[in-house]
Every structure is written in structure tokens, then in C-alpha cells.
Amino acid sequence: METLKFSVKLKSVPVIIEDNADVEHKFTMKELTGKERAVYLGEMGSKMTFDDAGKPTGLSSFEGLQSGLLALCLFDENEKPVEKDVLESYPAGVLSSLFAAAQELSGLTAAAQEQAKND
């Protein structure tokens, strides 16, 4: 087996969100830590529904699905996490795009999980 090499530096990307007055606000989206990922997955797991055989069949609620992840990884200009209620006031398209980027950054996409299985 080859030597494995990793960095514990969290990945981050700049984000700019324009408000209704055309003012641009700078944010930073950061990769989740292991603990933050467990918190998010635990919250989502508690919303799952199961069939009689114990297989997951869906979610009982979509509330907080996107804002829950983003509240853990999106930070404002003062390095403070953006609150869920603020995130939930954003247009649905903006929230969905931010959510997709956050999933990708923290390896939560199906493709990233499949790649991890192959590594």
C-alpha cells in the first residue's frame, strides 16, 4: 500500500450574496469537521422514515434539510455562522445552490461517498 497523506486544513471557498439593495456581502463556506458532519447527519437521520424491514424509505420532514447544513458551514464577514432563520429567508434557488456547494465541499454528495468507498 502506498503512503497515505492528508491535510487537516479545512477547505473553504468565498461566497458573495447580493441583498435587495444590490449590496454585496462576503461570506466564507468552510468544510465541515468530523464532529459537525456527525451532528448534521444525526439531525437528518432522526427525520428518516423506515419500512417494516428497517430499510430507509424517505424523510418525515424536509424542514431544516438545507439550512441545517449551511448553518454549520457558512460564515459571515465577522466569522460568525449564519443563523438558520436568516438562511431560510433566502430565495429557494440561492439556498439550493449554496446547499449543493456545501455538500460538495464536505464530501456529502453521493459521488463523493462512492469515491470514498473506492479509495
Secondary structure as a PSIPRED ss2 file (coil, helix, strand):
# PSIPRED VFORMAT (PSIPRED V4.0)

   1 M C   1.000  0.000  0.000
   2 E C   1.000  0.000  0.000
   3 T C   1.000  0.000  0.000
   4 L C   1.000  0.000  0.000
   5 K C   1.000  0.000  0.000
   6 F C   1.000  0.000  0.000
   7 S C   1.000  0.000  0.000
   8 V C   1.000  0.000  0.000
   9 K C   1.000  0.000  0.000
  10 L C   1.000  0.000  0.000
  11 K C   1.000  0.000  0.000
  12 S E   0.000  0.000  1.000
  13 V E   0.000  0.000  1.000
  14 P E   0.000  0.000  1.000
  15 V E   0.000  0.000  1.000
  16 I E   0.000  0.000  1.000
  17 I E   0.000  0.000  1.000
  18 E E   0.000  0.000  1.000
  19 D C   1.000  0.000  0.000
  20 N C   1.000  0.000  0.000
  21 A C   1.000  0.000  0.000
  22 D C   1.000  0.000  0.000
  23 V C   1.000  0.000  0.000
  24 E E   0.000  0.000  1.000
  25 H E   0.000  0.000  1.000
  26 K E   0.000  0.000  1.000
  27 F E   0.000  0.000  1.000
  28 T E   0.000  0.000  1.000
  29 M E   0.000  0.000  1.000
  30 K E   0.000  0.000  1.000
  31 E C   1.000  0.000  0.000
  32 L C   1.000  0.000  0.000
  33 T C   1.000  0.000  0.000
  34 G H   0.000  1.000  0.000
  35 K H   0.000  1.000  0.000
  36 E H   0.000  1.000  0.000
  37 R H   0.000  1.000  0.000
  38 A H   0.000  1.000  0.000
  39 V H   0.000  1.000  0.000
  40 Y H   0.000  1.000  0.000
  41 L H   0.000  1.000  0.000
  42 G H   0.000  1.000  0.000
  43 E H   0.000  1.000  0.000
  44 M H   0.000  1.000  0.000
  45 G H   0.000  1.000  0.000
  46 S C   1.000  0.000  0.000
  47 K C   1.000  0.000  0.000
  48 M E   0.000  0.000  1.000
  49 T E   0.000  0.000  1.000
  50 F E   0.000  0.000  1.000
  51 D C   1.000  0.000  0.000
  52 D C   1.000  0.000  0.000
  53 A C   1.000  0.000  0.000
  54 G C   1.000  0.000  0.000
  55 K C   1.000  0.000  0.000
  56 P E   0.000  0.000  1.000
  57 T E   0.000  0.000  1.000
  58 G E   0.000  0.000  1.000
  59 L E   0.000  0.000  1.000
  60 S C   1.000  0.000  0.000
  61 S C   1.000  0.000  0.000
  62 F C   1.000  0.000  0.000
  63 E C   1.000  0.000  0.000
  64 G C   1.000  0.000  0.000
  65 L H   0.000  1.000  0.000
  66 Q H   0.000  1.000  0.000
  67 S H   0.000  1.000  0.000
  68 G H   0.000  1.000  0.000
  69 L H   0.000  1.000  0.000
  70 L H   0.000  1.000  0.000
  71 A H   0.000  1.000  0.000
  72 L H   0.000  1.000  0.000
  73 C H   0.000  1.000  0.000
  74 L E   0.000  0.000  1.000
  75 F E   0.000  0.000  1.000
  76 D C   1.000  0.000  0.000
  77 E C   1.000  0.000  0.000
  78 N C   1.000  0.000  0.000
  79 E C   1.000  0.000  0.000
  80 K C   1.000  0.000  0.000
  81 P E   0.000  0.000  1.000
  82 V C   1.000  0.000  0.000
  83 E C   1.000  0.000  0.000
  84 K H   0.000  1.000  0.000
  85 D H   0.000  1.000  0.000
  86 V H   0.000  1.000  0.000
  87 L H   0.000  1.000  0.000
  88 E C   1.000  0.000  0.000
  89 S C   1.000  0.000  0.000
  90 Y C   1.000  0.000  0.000
  91 P C   1.000  0.000  0.000
  92 A H   0.000  1.000  0.000
  93 G H   0.000  1.000  0.000
  94 V H   0.000  1.000  0.000
  95 L H   0.000  1.000  0.000
  96 S H   0.000  1.000  0.000
  97 S H   0.000  1.000  0.000
  98 L H   0.000  1.000  0.000
  99 F H   0.000  1.000  0.000
 100 A H   0.000  1.000  0.000
 101 A H   0.000  1.000  0.000
 102 A H   0.000  1.000  0.000
 103 Q H   0.000  1.000  0.000
 104 E H   0.000  1.000  0.000
 105 L H   0.000  1.000  0.000
 106 S C   1.000  0.000  0.000
 107 G C   1.000  0.000  0.000
 108 L C   1.000  0.000  0.000
 109 T C   1.000  0.000  0.000
 110 A H   0.000  1.000  0.000
 111 A H   0.000  1.000  0.000
 112 A H   0.000  1.000  0.000
 113 Q H   0.000  1.000  0.000
 114 E H   0.000  1.000  0.000
 115 Q H   0.000  1.000  0.000
 116 A H   0.000  1.000  0.000
 117 K H   0.000  1.000  0.000
 118 N H   0.000  1.000  0.000
 119 D C   1.000  0.000  0.000
